Amino acid sequence: MRKLLLSILFMSIFSGAIAQKDAPFWLDPYQRESKYPADRYLIGLSSELVGKKQSLTNIYKQLNQTSRNQIIESIHVNVKSETVMNISIVNTESTQLLDQNSVSISKAELVGLKFENYYSKKKKTAFSFSYVSIHDIIEYNLDVIKVNTAAIDKNVAIANTNIANGNKEKAIDLLFESQIKLKEINQAAVMLMALDQDEKLDFNKIGQMKLDVAQGTDDFFNKGSLNVQQLASFYAYGLQLQLGDAGITVCEGKIGYENSGRESKFSTEFKNRVLNKLSDLELVKVAESGCDFTFEGSFNKANDNIVVVANFDEANGKVRATVNNKFPYNSVEFGSLSFLPENFEMIDSLSQIRLIPASETFKIKKVELYKYPIKLEVKLGDEALKDIPVHFKILRNDKIEYETIIVSDKKGVARLVLNVDQVKRSGELLLHADVDVADLLGVEESSEFVQNLLLAHPLQAKELKVEILAPTVYVSSRELALGDSLRIKILAPSVKNALLELDYKFVDDAIGADFVINIESNTRRGQANQYGYFSYLDATVSMLRTDTGKEIYKNSLTSIKGAGANFGVASASAYEKAKKTIGKDISYQLEYNR
């Protein structure tokens, strides 16, 4: 029927576009009213001055649309407030609501609409006259309601049978086809009411069809099981009803759990199948960029129901179309698809996870940090939890000195192995540990989702006292000047000052010391002439780690030259030079070459 109407409309416009030599009767209001009385016809008349370079064909197209709009406006004036019908699917069990609010009269089908065009050369004015039979409009819209009512009754009956037989994919196709036909009935009913044909409408039947479709939708969700494809088809049709049939490009977003942004295997599969269904319906084309809309949404589980929201969002974030529905969790066949994102099943147990240390306080030598890792057992009840990220923070005077994340091993133990790069200096530290929820769930730590989660499920954090003991050093120094022992040693204090800066502690006994430093030095006489006396210093400084016996530092100084008024002064001068050299060298070597 539509193709026939379009052909008639095209022929009418084409034939009417020929400029008439004589002015048509419809320019005279009395003749126009006589032939097209208001009780039988709806009419429109428009005109426009035509410039020299203007296309008469284009002007006629504009005038035809204007005169058509006049007819539409006359219908608008007659529309009563009660004609705004709301054809909806209302699923009381799943609180699913797809509103098709008041129809657009401007898109109404004016069957039999004809146009006549005329151009007055004298007035240089183009005219367009449109008219349509009220009887034709009434009959057409009554026929729409009759045909669609029969189709809906048939569809609902078949859909109910398919639901009973488990063929829900076919059922939802029929139910949404019926929903589209309800929309067409709605359109037709509004037109008829605008033309004062209320008595020809069976409102009870229209209401009953709406309830039948709603009941079928309710049965779709609550009778028998559902698979992901069936759910995807429901959402695809719901979006189509709101978007119409125009082809659009869509960028793929995320269907994330609540507001975390994390997808699951279920939500990813659901998203892909919705887009595939919309593509099969020739509504959307998926693109990488420059899209009309972004397809995204959210899902969660509440009170044994799944809630899924799917949106088509514009670039400015405004929602263009949405389907928000909930349905029983136990009715869905997930197969191998996990409903929650990875580790999200642990959310409700976060407050019960305990971190159990071997001790509440630790004393560890700085040189033995790697030997004594700080261990925490991660447990939920009596169960050891593997692959749980634990956030460790080392604090000194309430300031974070170092932090890291350690994942518990297969035995549920998180081992923090400290080293001198993490703990620069000895002293008392506080070790804070808790489960790193953001890392566990793979979401942003600063997100609102994580903050709300921690408020709802506070963690059992652990704080431990850790004392790091400075490495101890015993210094053995034999320093000679010209063969005699120095009363006040020179190289040993220089070495000690350098090591103090590196967080070493000195002891008076080699027994129990972590390191032993041996210093051997002596000066010898050199030349003597009229300009002065010269002495030369030879020295060896070595540092030994006592637990391994390994020499970690050694430096030999040879022939360090000193000058003075006599050999004694020259000897002292050589020691001064050696003191500066040896202090810098041992400091550098231990700091950067360990």
FENBELGI-V777635 format. One line per field, one symbol per residue. ss: DSSP state (a for helix, b for strand, c for the rest). phi: phi as a letter, one per 30 degrees, with the letter a starting at -180 (. if undefined). A space follows every 50 residues. Layout:
ss=???
phi=???
//
This chain:
ss=caaaaaaaaaaaaaaaccccccccaaacaaaaaaacccccbbbbbbbbbc cccccaaaaaaaaaaaaaaaaaaaaaaaccaaacccbbbbbccccbbbbb ccccaaaccccccbbbbbbbccccbbbbbbbbbaaaaaaaaaaaaaaaaa aaaaaaaaaaaaaaaccaaaaaaaaaaaaaaaaaaaaaaaaaaacccaaa ccaaaaaaaaaaaaaaaaaaaacccbbaaaaaaaaaaaaaaaaccccbbb bbbbbbbcccccccaaaaaaaaaaaaaaaacccbbbbcccccbbbbbbbb bbccbbbbbbbbbcccccbbbbbbbbbbaaabbccccccccccaaaaaaa aabbbbbcccbbbbbaaaaaaccbbbbbbbccbbccccbbbbbbbbccbb bbbbbbbcccccbbbbccccccccccbbbbbbbbbcaaaaaccccccaaa aaaaaacccccbbbbbbbbcbbbbbbbbbbbccbbcccccaaaaaaaaaa accbbbccccccccbbbbbbbbbbbbbbbccbbbbbbbbbbbbbbccccc bbbbbbbbbbbbbbccaaaaaaaaaaaaaaaaaaaaaaaaaacc
phi=.ddddddddddddddddddddcdddddddddddddbdddbbcbbbbbadc ddcddddddddddedddddddedddeddddddddcbdbcbcddchdbcdc dedcddcddcdidbbbcabcddchbcbbbbabdddddddddddedddddd ddedddddddddddcicdddddeddddddddddddeedddddddcicedc ccdddddddddddddddddedccicbcddddddeddddddedcicddbcb cdccccdhcdidccdddddeeddddddddddhcbbdbdaiddbccalaaa bbhicccbcbbccdddjdddbbbbbbaddddccdiddddcdeidddedce dcdcccddadbbbbdddceddbddcbdcbbiccdcchcdcccbccbhicd cabacccdddcicccccdbdddcdbdkdbcccbadddddecibddddded ddddddbddcdbbbcbcccddcbcccbbccbhjcdddcdcdedddddddd dcicbcbcbddiddbbccbbbacbdcdbbdclcbbbccbbbbbcdddcid dcaabccbhddbbadaddddddddddddeddddddddddddccd
//
